[in-house]
Amino acid sequence: MALSEQELLRRQKRQDLMAMGIDPYPADLFEVNVTAADIEKNYENNKLDYKNVSIAGRLMSFRIMGSASFAELQDSTGRIQLYFRRDDLCPDEDKTLYNTVFKKLLDIGDIIGVKGYVFTTQTGETSIHVTEFKILNKSLRPLPIVKEVDGKIYDAFSDPEQRYRQRYVDLIVNPHVKEVFIKRAKIISTMRRMFDDKGWLEVETPILQPIHGGAAARPFATHHNTLDMPLYMRIANELYLKRLIVGGFEGVYEFGKMFRNEGMDRTHNPEFTSLEFYVAYKDYEWMMGITEEIFEKVAMAVHGSTTFKLGENELNFAGPFARLSILEAIEKYTGVNLGELTEEETRAYCRQWGMEIDDTMGKAKLIDEIFGEKVEANLIQPTFIIDYPVEMSPLTKKHRSKPGLVERFELFVNGKEVANAYSELNDPIDQRERFEEQARLAERGDDEAMAMDEDFIRSLEYGMPPTAGIGIGIDRLTMMLTDNVSIQEVLFFPQMRPEKKQELSQEADYEAIGIPAVWVPALQKMGFVMVSQLKEANANKIFNDLGGMRKKLRIDEKMPSKEDVEKWVS
């Protein structure tokens, strides 16, 4: 691994600290009794409470000014200015702690603990007058320093791929990113509190399952060596939660990770978080009401209001939400009543509209595709799409008054589905027939069709009370409530392609373009770890920097001429 000049310098500072008897990674605790946000909020009204503070965090800037200096410390709550005065830190003759340790061996990114008292500078900035400090962690990599001049941001750590791969750096230098995840946690805790108040039980169900069920999706497959059997990462937890309703619980819920081996885009990640809950003796009409209550409460928790901005739109999470059947919605936006058409007539419309379809798709699948193509993008305000064809919903109870339909709804907001709910099918004979129909779809090539689950059917044969159930996508809901258009922004660690390793040129590669081997280490330390980088560099700068690196590395060799260096880069 080729290290940059900064990385080499920081490693040397680490060694220098150790040589002085200072452990740059101490094991003992550092007592913290205040935060940056606490000082900022309360100091002016309670100055006597801040005469003896102890705080820890990361150094984010320095202003060295002889015998006194300023720095900025960032903890988990924000930033606070620090004031260091040499004679306060080193009251005796030995000034090493300030002159050497503080001024020469500390870097931006280092984590320190400080003690002192809070005061207000002549410019009116609340600061900590440091009376002692301790190094808690020596940072070996320089942070990308974001600078702001006259309201303009420079050198921002903003490349999405870098930010998602190195979320730890993103959180350090882009503090606003933390707010997204604080709001995400608030969404979940608000729901959990609501469910607990209703007496429902939070449970955990298997992630590795012998049969993938509960949704129409492609699973990730694995193999258990001891049992010598295939297992699947769950695509949904529905069938296990309903087994618990059979067992006698009247309300159960789970915030769980789901895994679907499908495409990735701005709203899909192969690993995502879903809330599912099931309540006995309820139906989908009741569930629509409770869903409106949930969405109102999370909007209030995050924004203090049920209305908020999402891009150019202002959303309103106050119920009641609009309701349309899926066939009504399609007719509204296409003018075609699919309920009166055969499968082949429906397929003909798909072709007429230029949609990509194939012969494995039955009418229900075609309706789903048409809805996604023609309707979804129009559903900006929260809208319940209800009463789906029975073929689209193999786990849903048939509609009590509309033949051929089921009691199901999906909630759409800003053109995206965020919830899916049913009056749950509890007739074991009907359920077996639905699974058999799914098997026939699988034989036609539908790789998202559900598999037969004999144990689930057996559980229904013992009797499941009338039940309402729902799944809510936590990631998409968080996107909406934090005004983000990409799911990667609301996941700490989204799935990424493998990082490309930088290929380093070998000594022979440098020699091949006329560079003597003795100068190769110097060029690599200057950052030219690939020969191709030389072709884009300025020969005069290389020549000048090489002189400094020759001294630093103590290379006992005559400097190459400027003409020689120009040949290297040409």
LUMKE-758551 format. One record per residue (C-alpha): residue number from 1; x, y negated, z. Coordinates in steps of 0.2 Angstrom, whole numbers. Each point is the difference from the previous one (the first is absolute). Layout:
 migu    c1    c2    c3
  NUM     X     Y     Z
...
END
This chain:
 migu    c1    c2    c3
    1     0     0     0
    2     7   -17    -5
    3    -2   -13    13
    4    -2   -19    -4
    5    12   -12     8
    6   -13    -5    13
    7    -3    18     5
    8    19     3     2
    9     1   -16    10
   10   -14     5    12
   11     8    17     2
   12    16    -9     5
   13    -9   -11    12
   14    -8    16     8
   15    18     6     3
   16     6   -16     7
   17   -14     0    13
   18     4    17     5
   19    18    -4     2
   20    -5   -14    11
   21   -10    12    11
   22   -17    -5    -6
   23   -12    14    -5
   24   -10    -7   -15
   25   -13    14     3
   26    -2     0    19
   27   -11    14     8
   28    -7   -10    15
   29   -17    -9    -1
   30    -1   -19    -2
   31   -14    -7    10
   32   -12   -11   -10
   33   -12   -12    10
   34    -6   -11   -14
   35    -3    -1   -19
   36     2   -14   -13
   37   -19    -1    -2
   38    -2    -2    19
   39    12   -14     1
   40    -7    -9   -15
   41   -18     1     6
   42     2    -3    19
   43    17    -9     4
   44    -7   -18    -1
   45   -14     3    12
   46    10    11    12
   47    18    -6     0
   48     5     7    17
   49    -4    18    -6
   50    14    -1   -13
   51    15    -4    11
   52     7    18     0
   53    -4     9   -17
   54     7    16    -7
   55    -4     4   -18
   56     7    11   -14
   57    -1     0   -19
   58     9    -2   -16
   59    11   -15    -5
   60    -7    -8   -16
   61    11   -16    -1
   62    15    -9     7
   63     6   -18     1
   64    17     0     7
   65     6   -17     7
   66    16     1     9
   67    -3     2    19
   68   -19     1    -2
   69   -11    10   -13
   70   -18     4    -4
   71    -7    16    -7
   72   -17     7    -3
   73    -6    17     8
   74   -14    10    -7
   75   -10    12    11
   76   -16    10    -4
   77   -11   -15     3
   78    10   -14   -10
   79    15   -11     1
   80     8   -11    14
   81    15   -12    -1
   82    15     4    11
   83    13   -13     6
   84    17     7     5
   85    13   -11     9
   86    17     6     2
   87     3    -6    18
   88   -16     8     6
   89     4    17    -7
   90    18    -1     5
   91     1   -11    16
   92    18     7     3
   93    16    -3   -10
   94    -3    15   -11
   95   -11    -6   -14
   96     1    17   -10
   97   -19     4     1
   98    -4   -16    -9
   99    15    -4   -11
  100     2    18    -6
  101   -15    11     3
  102   -14   -13    -3
  103     9   -10   -14
  104     9    13    -9
  105    -7    17     3
  106   -18    -3     0
  107   -10     1   -17
  108   -18    -4    -6
  109    -9    16     3
  110     8     5    16
  111   -11     4    15
  112     4    -9    16
  113    -8    -3    17
  114     1   -17     8
  115    -4    -8    17
  116    -2   -18     4
  117   -13   -13     2
  118   -12    -9   -12
  119     1   -18    -4
  120    -5   -13   -14
  121    14    -7   -11
  122     1   -18    -5
  123    -8     4   -16
  124   -15     8     9
  125     4    18    -3
  126    -4    12    14
  127    16    10     2
  128     9    12    13
  129    16    -6     8
  130    10    16     0
  131    10     3    16
  132     5    18    -5
  133    -2    11   -14
  134     3    19    -4
  135     3     9   -17
  136   -13    13    -1
  137     3     6   -18
  138    13    -5   -13
  139    -8    -1   -17
  140    11     8   -14
  141   -10    -6   -15
  142    -4   -18    -4
  143   -18    -5    -1
  144    -7    -8   -15
  145    -1   -18     7
  146   -15    -9    -6
  147     3   -19    -1
  148   -13   -14     0
  149     5   -17    -7
  150   -13   -14    -2
  151   -14    12     1
  152     7    12   -13
  153     5    18     3
  154    17     6    -6
  155     8    17     0
  156   -17     8     5
  157     0    19     3
  158   -15     2   -11
  159     4    14   -13
  160   -14    12     4
  161    10    16    -3
  162    13    -6    12
  163   -13    -6    13
  164    -9    17     0
  165    16    11     0
  166     8   -11    14
  167   -16    -5    10
  168    11    -2    15
  169     9   -15    -9
  170   -16    -6    -6
  171    -7    -1    17
  172    15    -9     6
  173     2   -14   -13
  174   -19    -1    -5
  175    -9    -2    17
  176   -17    -3    -8
  177     1    18    -6
  178    -2     5    18
  179   -17    -8     1
  180    -7    12   -13
  181     4    15    11
  182    -6    -9    16
  183   -17    -3    -9
  184     0    18    -6
  185     2     6    18
  186   -14   -12     5
  187   -12     8   -13
  188     3    18     7
  189     0    -5    18
  190   -17   -10    -3
  191    -8    16    -8
  192     7    11    14
  193    -7   -11    14
  194   -17     0    -9
  195     0    19    -2
  196     5     3    18
  197   -13   -12     6
  198   -13    11    -9
  199     6    16     9
  200     8     8   -16
  201    15    11     2
  202    17    -4    -8
  203     7    17    -7
  204    14     7   -10
  205    -2    13   -14
  206    13    10   -10
  207    10    -9   -13
  208     6    17    -7
  209   -15    10    -6
  210    -2    17    -8
  211   -14    -7   -12
  212     0   -18    -7
  213   -18    -7     2
  214   -10   -15     5
  215     3   -10   -16
  216     3     1   -18
  217    19    -2    -2
  218    16     9    -4
  219     9     6    15
  220    19     2     5
  221     4    19     2
  222    13     8    11
  223     4    17     7
  224     1     6    17
  225    14    13     1
  226    -5     9    16
  227   -18     3    -5
  228     5     2   -18
  229   -15   -11    -6
  230    -3   -16   -10
  231    -5   -15    10
  232    -7   -17    -6
  233     3   -17     7
  234   -18    -6     3
  235    -9   -11   -12
  236   -13    -3    13
  237    -5     5    18
  238   -18     1    -3
  239    -3    19     1
  240     9     1    16
  241    -9   -15     8
  242   -17     8    -5
  243     5    16     8
  244     2   -10    17
  245   -18    -6    -3
  246    -5    18    -1
  247     9     3    16
  248   -11   -12     9
  249     9   -17     0
  250   -13   -14    -5
  251    13   -12    -7
  252    18     3    -5
  253    13   -11    -9
  254    18     0    -6
  255    12   -12    -7
  256    11    11   -11
  257    12     1   -14
  258    -6     8   -16
  259    10     6   -14
  260    -5     1   -19
  261    12     5   -14
  262    -6   -13   -12
  263     5   -16    -8
  264     8   -15     8
  265    -5   -18    -3
  266    -4   -16     9
  267   -14     8     9
  268     6    18     2
  269    13     8    10
  270     2    19     1
  271     0    -1    19
  272   -14   -11     7
  273   -10    -3    16
  274   -18     3     1
  275   -13    -1    14
  276   -13    13     0
  277   -14     2    13
  278   -16    11     1
  279   -15    -3    11
  280   -14    13     3
  281   -18    -3    -2
  282     3   -15   -12
  283    -1    -3   -19
  284     7   -11   -13
  285   -12   -14     3
  286     6    -1    18
  287    18     1    -6
  288    -2   -15   -12
  289    -5   -10    16
  290    14     6    10
  291    12    -4   -14
  292    -6   -18    -1
  293     3    -1    18
  294    18     6    -2
  295     4   -12   -14
  296    -7   -15    10
  297    10     5    15
  298    17     2    -8
  299    -2   -16   -10
  300    -3    -9    16
  301    14     8     8
  302    12    -5   -14
  303    -6   -16    -5
  304   -12    -6    13
  305   -14    -1   -13
  306    -9    12   -12
  307     5   -11   -15
  308    18    -1    -6
  309    10    -2   -16
  310     6    14   -11
  311     9    -7   -15
  312   -12   -12    -9
  313   -15     8     8
  314    -8    -4    17
  315    -7    16     8
  316   -14     2    12
  317     1    15    12
  318   -17    -5     8
  319   -13    12    -3
  320   -12     5    -8
  321    10     6   -15
  322    -8     1   -17
  323    -6    18    -5
  324    -1     7   -18
  325    -1    18    -5
  326    14     6   -11
  327   -11     2   -16
  328    -8   -17     4
  329    17    -8     1
  330     5     8   -17
  331   -16    -6    -8
  332     3   -17     7
  333    17    -2    -8
  334    -2    10   -16
  335   -18     0    -4
  336    -1    19    -1
  337   -10    11    11
  338    10    16     2
  339   -13     9    10
  340   -10     3   -16
  341    15     7   -10
  342     8    17    -2
  343    18     4     3
  344     4    -1   -19
  345    -9   -17    -1
  346     9    -7    14
  347    16     6    -7
  348    -4    -9   -17
  349    -2   -16    10
  350    17     3     8
  351     8     2   -17
  352    -9   -15    -7
  353     7   -11    14
  354    18     7    -4
  355     2     9    17
  356    12    14     2
  357   -10    16     4
  358     2    19    -4
  359   -11    15    -1
  360     4     6    18
  361   -11   -15     6
  362   -18     4     4
  363   -14   -13     1
  364     4    -5    18
  365    18    -3    -4
  366    -4   -10   -15
  367   -12   -11    11
  368    14    -2    12
  369    12    -6   -14
  370   -13   -12    -8
  371    -3    -7    18
  372    19    -3     2
  373     2    -7   -17
  374   -16   -12    -1
  375    -6    -4    17
  376    14     1    14
  377     8   -17    -5
  378   -16    -9     2
  379    -3     5    18
  380     9   -15     9
  381   -11    -2    15
  382    -3    15    11
  383   -12    11    -9
  384    -7    18     4
  385    -1    11   -15
  386   -13    13     5
  387    -9    16    -6
  388    13     9   -11
  389    -4    15   -11
  390     1    17     9
  391    14     6   -11
  392    11   -14     6
  393    -2     4    19
  394     3    18     5
  395    -1    -3    18
  396   -15   -12     1
  397   -18     3     4
  398   -13     0   -14
  399   -10   -16     0
  400   -16     1    10
  401   -11    -8   -14
  402    11    -1   -16
  403     2    16    -9
  404    18     3    -8
  405     8   -13    12
  406     9     1    17
  407     0   -11    15
  408    17    -8    -2
  409     7   -17    -1
  410    17    -8    -4
  411     4   -18     6
  412     9   -11   -13
  413     8   -16     4
  414    10   -11   -12
  415    -2    14   -14
  416     8    14    11
  417    -8    14    10
  418     3    -1    18
  419   -12    12     8
  420    -9    16    -5
  421   -15     7    10
  422   -13    14     0
  423   -15     7     9
  424    10    16     2
  425    -5    16    -8
  426    -4    13    14
  427    -9    13   -10
  428    12    14    -2
  429    -8     8   -15
  430    -1   -16    -9
  431    18    -3     5
  432     6    17    -7
  433    -9    -4   -16
  434     9   -17    -1
  435    17     8     3
  436    -4    13   -14
  437    -4   -14   -12
  438    17    -8     5
  439     8    16    -4
  440    -8     0   -18
  441     7   -18    -2
  442    17     6     5
  443    -1    14   -13
  444    -4   -13   -13
  445    17    -9     4
  446    -6   -12    14
  447    16     0    11
  448    -9   -11    13
  449   -15    12     3
  450    -2     6    18
  451     5    17     5
  452   -12    13     9
  453     2    -1    19
  454    -8    15     7
  455     4    -5    18
  456    -9   -17    -2
  457   -15     9    -7
  458     0    12    15
  459     0   -15    12
  460   -15    -7    -9
  461    -9    17     2
  462     1    -2    19
  463    -9   -17    -3
  464     6   -18    -2
  465   -13   -14     6
  466    -5   -13   -13
  467    16   -11    -1
  468     7   -16    -8
  469    18    -1    -4
  470    11   -13    -8
  471    18    -3    -6
  472     8   -17     0
  473    16    -4    -9
  474    10   -10    13
  475    14    -5   -12
  476   -12    -8   -12
  477   -10    -8    14
  478    16    -8     6
  479     4    -6   -17
  480   -16    -9    -1
  481     1    -8    18
  482    18    -5    -3
  483    -2    -7   -18
  484    12    13    -8
  485    -2     7   -17
  486    12    14     2
  487    -1    15    12
  488    19     0     2
  489    -2   -17    10
  490   -11     8    13
  491    11    16     2
  492    16    -1    11
  493     8    13   -11
  494    -9     3   -17
  495     6    15   -11
  496    14    -5   -12
  497     9     8   -14
  498    18     6     6
  499    12   -14     1
  500    13    -1   -14
  501    17     2     7
  502    13   -12    -6
  503    13     9   -11
  504    17    -5     5
  505    14    -1   -13
  506    15    10     3
  507    18    -6     1
  508     3     7   -18
  509   -15   -10    -7
  510     9   -16     6
  511    17     6    -7
  512    -9     4   -17
  513    -3   -19    -3
  514    18    -5     5
  515    -2    -3    19
  516    15     7    10
  517    -5    12    14
  518     7   -12    13
  519   -13   -13    -3
  520   -15    12     0
  521    -3     0    19
  522     1   -19     0
  523   -13    -2   -14
  524   -12    13     9
  525     1   -10    16
  526    -5   -15   -10
  527   -15     9    -5
  528     5     6   -17
  529    -4    19     3
  530    -5     3   -18
  531    11    -5   -15
  532   -16    -6    -9
  533    -1   -14    14
  534    16    -7    -6
  535    -7    -3   -17
  536   -13   -13     7
  537    13    -9    12
  538     9   -16    -2
  539    19     3    -3
  540     6   -15     9
  541   -10     4    16
  542     7    18     0
  543    17    -7    -2
  544    -2   -12    15
  545    -9    13    11
  546    13    13    -4
  547    14   -11     7
  548    -9    -1    17
  549    -4    19     0
  550    18     4    -4
  551     5    -9    16
  552   -14     8    10
  553     4    18    -5
  554    19    -4     1
  555     3     6   -18
  556    19    -1    -4
  557    -2    -3   -18
  558     2   -15   -12
  559   -16    -8    -4
  560    -7     4   -17
  561     0   -15   -12
  562   -16    -9    -4
  563     2     6   -18
  564     0    18     7
  565   -16    -3    10
  566    -8    -7   -16
  567     4    16    -9
  568    -8    10    14
  569   -17    -8    -2
  570     1    -2   -19
END
